[in-house]
Amino acid sequence: MPTLILARHAKAEAPAPGLHDIDRALALIGRKASQRLGEALVEAGLTPDAALVSPATRTQQTWKLMSGAIPSCESRTVESLYETHVPGVIEVLRGLNSQSVVVVVGHEPTSSATAAHLAGPGSDKASLQRVALGLSTATAAVLEFDGAWSELDSRGARLTAVVSGRDV
């Protein structure tokens, strides 16, 4: 059964004059939370086969620190994940083949909107409520579904959990 983990990057430094948004790095607390999020996923029995990561500095750093707990996971930067929307994320996911557990490290509000869009019958109510408020930094929505990635569609998955690395 395919499993999708939609992770929001960890806490980044505040915007600053002359600093492009895509270049914002993680704050110290974000670095710790990124590492903890990777550990929390493994503790929850979630070990991704593949990571799809936005090209933004903060998402790249989040994944690098998360991946310490998931060393066998292959990753790739997906340029379109930086400034996309729900259909853009779904398009990327539909291009996957045999991966069983995939983590997408991206941004808000797209991560929570994608989770809400995909969550259908059988979803965990408490997790739905958390996603409706938006994903906090260093937090991930976990969805599972029956079928192939190419068939992923609105309300076609079950939101099973929200996992956080913010307890640092």
C-alpha positions as CSV (number, residue, x, y, z in Angstrom):
1,M,0.0,0.0,0.0
2,P,1.6,3.3,-1.1
3,T,2.2,5.8,1.7
4,L,2.7,9.6,1.2
5,I,4.4,11.8,3.8
6,L,3.8,15.5,3.2
7,A,6.4,17.3,5.3
8,R,6.7,21.1,5.8
9,H,10.2,22.4,6.1
10,A,11.5,23.3,9.6
11,K,11.6,26.8,11.1
12,A,13.6,29.1,8.8
13,E,15.4,32.4,9.5
14,A,13.2,35.5,9.1
15,P,13.1,37.2,5.7
16,A,15.8,39.9,5.4
17,P,16.4,42.7,2.9
18,G,18.4,41.5,-0.1
19,L,17.8,37.8,0.8
20,H,15.6,35.9,-1.7
21,D,13.0,33.7,-0.2
22,I,14.4,30.6,-1.9
23,D,17.7,31.2,-0.1
24,R,16.4,31.4,3.5
25,A,18.2,28.9,5.7
26,L,17.0,27.1,8.7
27,A,17.1,28.7,12.2
28,L,19.0,26.7,14.9
29,I,15.7,25.4,16.3
30,G,14.7,24.3,12.8
31,R,17.9,22.3,12.5
32,K,17.1,20.4,15.7
33,A,13.5,19.9,14.7
34,S,14.5,18.6,11.3
35,Q,16.6,15.9,12.8
36,R,13.8,15.0,15.3
37,L,11.2,14.8,12.5
38,G,13.3,12.2,10.7
39,E,13.6,10.2,14.0
40,A,9.9,10.6,14.7
41,L,9.0,9.2,11.3
42,V,11.2,6.1,11.9
43,E,9.7,5.7,15.3
44,A,6.3,5.7,13.7
45,G,7.4,2.9,11.4
46,L,7.7,5.1,8.4
47,T,10.9,4.7,6.4
48,P,10.6,6.4,3.0
49,D,12.1,4.8,-0.2
50,A,12.2,8.2,-1.9
51,A,12.3,11.9,-0.9
52,L,11.1,14.6,-3.3
53,V,12.5,17.9,-2.1
54,S,11.8,21.5,-3.1
55,P,15.0,23.4,-4.2
56,A,14.6,26.0,-1.5
57,T,17.6,26.1,0.9
58,R,15.3,25.5,4.0
59,T,13.7,22.4,2.4
60,Q,17.1,21.1,1.3
61,Q,18.5,21.6,4.8
62,T,15.4,20.0,6.4
63,W,15.8,16.9,4.3
64,K,19.5,16.6,4.8
65,L,19.0,16.6,8.6
66,M,15.9,14.3,8.4
67,S,17.8,11.9,6.3
68,G,20.3,11.1,9.1
69,A,17.6,8.8,10.5
70,I,16.7,7.4,7.0
71,P,20.1,6.8,5.3
72,S,18.8,4.4,2.7
73,C,16.3,6.8,1.2
74,E,17.1,8.2,-2.2
75,S,16.3,11.8,-2.7
76,R,15.9,14.2,-5.6
77,T,15.3,17.9,-6.0
78,V,12.1,18.7,-7.8
79,E,12.2,22.3,-9.0
80,S,8.5,22.6,-9.4
81,L,7.8,21.9,-5.7
82,Y,9.1,25.4,-4.7
83,E,6.2,27.5,-5.9
84,T,3.4,25.0,-6.7
85,H,-0.1,24.2,-5.7
86,V,-2.1,21.1,-5.1
87,P,-2.4,20.0,-8.7
88,G,1.4,20.5,-9.2
89,V,2.2,18.2,-6.2
90,I,-0.2,15.6,-7.5
91,E,1.3,15.7,-11.0
92,V,4.7,15.0,-9.5
93,L,3.3,12.1,-7.4
94,R,1.5,10.6,-10.4
95,G,4.9,10.2,-12.1
96,L,6.2,7.8,-9.4
97,N,6.5,4.1,-10.1
98,S,7.2,1.4,-7.6
99,Q,8.1,3.4,-4.5
100,S,6.0,2.4,-1.5
101,V,6.8,5.2,0.9
102,V,7.5,8.7,-0.4
103,V,8.2,11.9,1.5
104,V,7.7,15.3,-0.1
105,V,9.5,18.1,1.7
106,G,7.8,21.3,0.8
107,H,6.1,24.4,1.9
108,E,2.8,25.8,3.3
109,P,0.1,26.3,2.5
110,T,0.6,23.7,-0.3
111,S,1.5,20.8,2.0
112,S,-1.6,21.0,4.2
113,A,-3.8,21.8,1.2
114,T,-2.6,18.7,-0.6
115,A,-3.2,16.5,2.5
116,A,-6.7,17.9,2.9
117,H,-7.4,17.4,-0.9
118,L,-6.3,13.8,-0.8
119,A,-7.8,12.8,2.5
120,G,-11.0,10.8,2.0
121,P,-13.1,8.3,3.8
122,G,-11.4,6.5,6.6
123,S,-9.2,9.4,7.5
124,D,-8.3,10.1,11.2
125,K,-10.5,13.0,12.5
126,A,-7.9,14.5,14.8
127,S,-5.4,14.5,12.0
128,L,-7.9,16.2,9.6
129,Q,-8.4,18.9,12.2
130,R,-4.7,19.5,12.5
131,V,-4.2,19.7,8.8
132,A,-7.2,22.1,8.5
133,L,-5.2,24.5,10.6
134,G,-2.1,24.1,8.4
135,L,1.0,22.2,9.0
136,S,3.4,23.7,11.5
137,T,7.1,23.8,10.6
138,A,8.8,20.4,10.9
139,T,5.5,18.6,10.8
140,A,4.3,15.9,8.4
141,A,0.9,14.6,7.3
142,V,0.9,10.8,6.6
143,L,-1.5,9.4,4.0
144,E,-2.0,5.9,2.6
145,F,-4.0,4.7,-0.3
146,D,-4.7,1.6,-2.4
147,G,-3.7,1.5,-6.0
148,A,-0.9,3.1,-8.1
149,W,0.6,6.5,-7.7
150,S,-0.7,7.3,-11.2
151,E,-4.2,6.9,-9.9
152,L,-3.9,9.3,-6.9
153,D,-6.8,11.7,-6.8
154,S,-9.0,13.9,-4.7
155,R,-10.3,12.1,-1.6
156,G,-8.5,8.9,-2.7
157,A,-6.3,8.5,0.3
158,R,-6.6,8.1,4.1
159,L,-5.0,10.7,6.3
160,T,-3.7,8.4,9.1
161,A,-1.5,10.6,11.2
162,V,0.3,13.9,11.7
163,V,3.9,13.5,12.9
164,S,5.9,16.4,14.4
165,G,9.6,17.0,15.1
166,R,8.8,20.2,17.1
167,D,9.3,18.6,20.6
168,V,13.0,19.8,20.8
